[in-house]
Amino acid sequence: MAIDVKVPWGEKYTINHVVFDLNGTLANNGEIAKTTEKLLKALAQKAKIYVLTADTHNTAGKLKEEIGDFCEIIVLQSSDHSEEKARFVHTLGYRETVTLGNGGNDVKMVQEGILSFGIIAGEGAYAPLLTKVDIVVHNIDHAIEMLIHPRKIVATIRK
């Protein structure tokens, strides 16, 4: 179970972990769209999925019921969410982890993965984050589809 991405300059990425920020990235107002949920289930056949959240909207319990069978929901515990997210990704391993985020507290996290996505959706995106990611999309479903069909990633990052 892995996502294999062979980039045009010859390098191959084998992705085993996908780490999502929740609010603004995967969810809007703490809610994950049904289309996104369906795509996450398909992605879970290829890689282990983690969702990191401060639980701003108090929806972590509900999300565990909805997507907990195929995604691990992790409620952040520290007062420095930016550092906590980065440390979590670092423990998974740079060469096999993809990160997806939209906010200021995602900047360090997206720099810890081999491939990173910035999501500009209903809650917007922190502009400096967009200069740190590899791919920017305006819809989380598009990012997940790219991970399910990695040739789309190759087409985007080709130099």
Helices and strands as residue ranges (DSSP letters): E 3-6, E 12-15, E 17-21, H 34-43, E 48-53, H 60-67, E 72-75, H 81-92, G 94-96, E 97-101, G 104-106, H 107-110, E 115-119, H 127-130, E 135-137, H 140-148, H 151-157
